Amino acid sequence: MLARGVGEAQTARIGDQTGGRVGFFLHTDDFERDHAAMTAKGVRFVRPPAAERYGVVAVWDDFYGNLWDLLQPA
């Protein structure tokens, strides 16, 4: 079941439930392999791979504009 947005404030958030932040995480045990495979299949990465203190991460968006982290934890 999906709830309908009620009022202007809720309706304005439809499609932006996470406020522009990453809302989903796909963990991998081989970042380079999966990043290359996703790129080859047309996945659009909106932030390039970066080494962070918690691991290697790149951000991509899905068909609906949701942001995802492809993440290989440190």
C-alpha positions as CSV (number, residue, x, y, z in Angstrom):
1,M,0.0,0.0,0.0
2,L,1.2,3.5,-0.8
3,A,0.1,6.6,1.0
4,R,-0.8,9.7,-1.0
5,G,0.8,13.0,-0.3
6,V,-1.6,15.2,1.5
7,G,-1.3,19.0,1.2
8,E,1.3,21.1,-0.5
9,A,4.3,20.2,1.8
10,Q,3.9,16.4,1.3
11,T,3.1,16.7,-2.4
12,A,6.3,18.7,-2.9
13,R,8.3,15.8,-1.5
14,I,7.1,13.1,-3.8
15,G,10.1,11.7,-5.6
16,D,12.4,13.4,-3.1
17,Q,11.7,11.4,0.1
18,T,15.4,11.4,1.1
19,G,15.9,15.1,0.7
20,G,18.5,14.7,-2.1
21,R,20.6,12.4,0.0
22,V,21.6,8.8,-0.7
23,G,18.8,6.6,0.6
24,F,19.9,3.1,-0.5
25,F,23.2,1.1,-0.3
26,L,24.5,-1.7,-2.4
27,H,27.4,-3.4,-0.8
28,T,30.0,-5.2,-2.9
29,D,33.1,-7.4,-2.2
30,D,34.7,-6.2,-5.4
31,F,34.1,-2.5,-6.1
32,E,36.1,-2.2,-9.4
33,R,34.4,-5.3,-10.9
34,D,30.9,-4.1,-10.1
35,H,31.5,-0.5,-10.9
36,A,32.8,-1.5,-14.4
37,A,29.9,-3.9,-15.0
38,M,27.3,-1.3,-14.0
39,T,29.0,1.4,-16.1
40,A,29.1,-1.0,-19.1
41,K,25.3,-1.6,-18.7
42,G,24.6,2.1,-18.8
43,V,24.3,3.0,-15.1
44,R,24.9,6.7,-14.6
45,F,27.2,7.5,-11.7
46,V,26.5,11.0,-10.4
47,R,29.5,11.0,-8.1
48,P,32.8,9.2,-9.1
49,P,34.5,6.6,-7.0
50,A,36.1,7.9,-3.9
51,A,38.2,6.4,-1.1
52,E,36.6,7.3,2.2
53,R,37.5,6.3,5.7
54,Y,34.6,3.7,5.7
55,G,35.5,2.3,2.2
56,V,35.3,2.9,-1.5
57,V,32.0,4.5,-2.7
58,A,30.4,5.9,-5.8
59,V,26.9,7.3,-6.1
60,W,24.4,6.4,-8.9
61,D,20.8,7.1,-9.6
62,D,18.1,4.8,-10.6
63,F,15.2,5.2,-13.0
64,Y,13.2,7.1,-10.4
65,G,15.9,9.5,-9.3
66,N,16.7,7.7,-6.1
67,L,20.4,7.9,-5.1
68,W,22.3,4.8,-4.3
69,D,25.8,4.2,-2.9
70,L,27.9,1.4,-4.5
71,L,30.0,0.6,-1.4
72,Q,32.9,-1.7,-0.6
73,P,33.4,-1.3,3.1
74,A,36.9,-0.9,4.4
